[in-house]
Amino acid sequence: MTERPMRPPHPETPLPKIKRRRRLTGEEAVTFSKKVVDAYARMSIRAICAETGRSYGAIYRVLHGAGVTFRPRGYQHPPAPGKPHGEK
């Protein structure tokens, strides 16, 4: 299986690269969670996965456990001028 080339780290969010199958506990887990929640404000879950080396499910569980409100799936078109968001 060929591995994808890794993207360079996001300049505003220095997320730690964590080895596969390594369990985070205690203060390390709390710190990682705060950084992931911060990063989710600017990045997608998949981009966070690429930077940290964690799976999509692991990042999703961290965000869900922190009580994050998830963005809707897919591209959201901006509302047309004069119409409330959600109306077509």
C-alpha positions in Angstrom: 0.0 0.0 0.0 1.4 3.4 -1.0 1.3 6.1 1.6 0.1 9.6 0.7 2.6 12.4 1.1 1.9 14.4 4.3 0.8 18.0 4.1 3.0 20.6 5.8 1.7 21.6 9.3 -0.8 24.4 9.5 1.1 27.6 10.6 -1.5 28.7 13.1 -2.2 25.4 14.7 0.9 23.4 15.8 -0.8 20.0 16.2 1.3 17.2 17.7 2.1 14.2 15.5 1.2 11.1 17.5 2.4 7.6 16.8 -0.2 5.1 15.6 -1.9 3.0 18.3 -0.6 5.2 21.1 -3.2 5.9 23.8 -3.3 9.4 25.2 -4.1 9.7 28.9 -4.3 12.4 31.6 -2.9 15.8 31.0 -1.6 14.8 27.6 -5.1 13.8 26.4 -6.6 17.1 27.7 -4.0 19.2 26.0 -4.4 17.3 22.7 -8.2 17.7 23.0 -7.9 21.5 23.4 -5.6 21.7 20.4 -7.9 19.6 18.2 -11.0 21.7 19.2 -9.1 24.9 18.4 -8.0 23.5 15.0 -11.5 22.4 14.1 -12.5 26.1 14.0 -10.2 26.5 11.0 -9.7 23.0 9.5 -11.7 19.9 8.5 -11.6 16.7 10.5 -9.6 15.1 7.6 -7.0 17.8 7.7 -6.6 17.4 11.4 -6.2 13.6 10.9 -3.5 14.2 8.3 -1.5 16.5 10.7 -1.8 14.4 13.8 -1.7 10.9 12.3 -4.8 9.9 14.2 -7.8 8.3 12.5 -11.0 10.1 11.5 -12.9 8.2 14.2 -10.4 9.1 16.9 -10.6 12.9 16.0 -14.4 12.7 15.8 -14.5 11.1 19.3 -12.3 13.8 20.7 -14.5 16.5 19.2 -17.7 14.8 20.3 -16.4 14.3 23.8 -15.5 18.0 24.0 -19.1 18.9 23.1 -18.3 20.5 19.7 -21.2 21.4 17.4 -20.3 19.9 14.1 -20.5 21.7 10.8 -23.0 20.3 8.3 -21.7 17.9 5.7 -20.7 19.1 2.2 -20.3 22.5 0.8 -22.9 25.0 2.1 -23.8 27.7 -0.4 -24.1 31.2 0.9 -27.6 32.5 1.1 -28.9 34.5 -1.8 -29.1 38.3 -1.2 -32.4 39.1 0.6 -33.2 35.5 1.6 -32.7 34.0 5.0 -30.2 31.1 5.2 -31.8 27.8 4.4 -34.4 29.1 1.9 -34.0 28.3 -1.8 
